[in-house]
Amino acid sequence: MYDKGRAWIELDINNLNNNVNEFKRVLPKGCELMPAIKANAYGHGLVETAEALNKMEIYHFCVAEISEGIRLRKAGVKGEILILGYTHLSNINLVKKYDLTQTVIDYRYASSLDECKLNIKVHIKIDTGMHRLGEHFENITNIIRILSFKNIDVKGVFSHLCVSDSIDKKDIEFTKLQINHFNNIVKVLKENGYTNLKFHIQGSYGVLNYPDLKYDYARVGIALYGVLSKKSDKIKLDLDLKPVLSLKARVEVVRELMKNETVGYGLDFKAEKKCKIAVVSIGYADGISRKLSNNNGFVLINGIKVPIIARICMDQLFIDVSKVDDVKRDDEVVFIGQSGNEEISAEDMANNLDTITNEILSRLGERLKRIYKV
Ligand SMILES: *Cc1c(COP(=O)(O)O)cnc(C)c1O
């Protein structure tokens, strides 16, 4: 089957390799990458991304849920796979079976895991201020108790920063407070003889804005895929990151419209004069937000930037190609990526939608074929 028939994603593994090497260049000695490959590796394809990273000698990963870990193991992916989220106790036997590592999300959960008597590998999550998952940093006795449980195998301790992407003064203060709380835990645990634990707190922005921190892993997600969360983000570290993903579809039909003819659901578009439109084979089910309808989004065709018009459908959408000569069936339409000398980045699309690239990429549909260019 021809995978570029309708709508597809092209993945540039050389760019992924470049990004891995850029991070390796700046991470302190002894700190290893633990890429976040949750949510289908931010749309890039879970198994293929992990396999590519294994080839780059990366052997630590984090995912959101157990099913992602199982898929990776069934595909033969090697290394430590940390489940960042909650796993229901009735699935804990699968954590053991597939040699996954579970996050301890609080003291009570640790106690239940201990009662399972499976001796699964875990990392303890510490809440240093985000108040999502984790045992609160002040409950140091509870944290030490978790480490003394006989039937779980504690490999690491970690926390998560929630404003490390901002370089506003008060956000920097908050992040430094989180880091201090975490460092205090590290110190107390080391003093109590727990010297073999792995500690980690940084995601992409933790590395990009706090490059001097020294921990065992960096849980880098979005930046490893070569994009920032927002176009406007200012970061401290200067890295040469290259986007891995391009998103493309095809022209199915080109048609001329007469003045006053309408297009699509709701008759949202009405031709003010004679014009030329193309119907493109991708829609909101593929992750193209309906909010890009009616001139709110742009695409590239034959190196020319043109608007999305009318209402985006589930599987198709319309673009105005009046200013493009020679448009024909099967021409490539670029939603993210390059065409000629023009480029639309994931940051551009996120900006148009008033969101972050993380959301855009992770919501790219399953139906899109992923094509890996090595
Ligand atoms: C998703 C996630 C990351 C990766 O975050 P990025 O900002 O994409 O680098 C790291 N840690 C945790 C706990 C996460 O949930």
The ligand as a Gaussian input file, in Angstrom:
#p B3LYP/6-31G(d) Opt

LIG

0 1
 C        5.627000      14.921000      29.785000
 C        6.548000      14.945000      30.925000
 C        7.896000      15.300000      30.745000
 C        8.440000      15.835000      29.433000
 O        8.073000      17.186000      29.324000
 P        8.578000      18.131000      28.122000
 O        8.204000      19.493000      28.573000
 O        7.842000      17.707000      26.892000
 O       10.032000      17.946000      27.998000
 C        8.740000      15.184000      31.827000
 N        8.279000      14.791000      33.044000
 C        6.989000      14.471000      33.249000
 C        6.550000      14.050000      34.613000
 C        6.079000      14.560000      32.214000
 O        4.790000      14.274000      32.442000

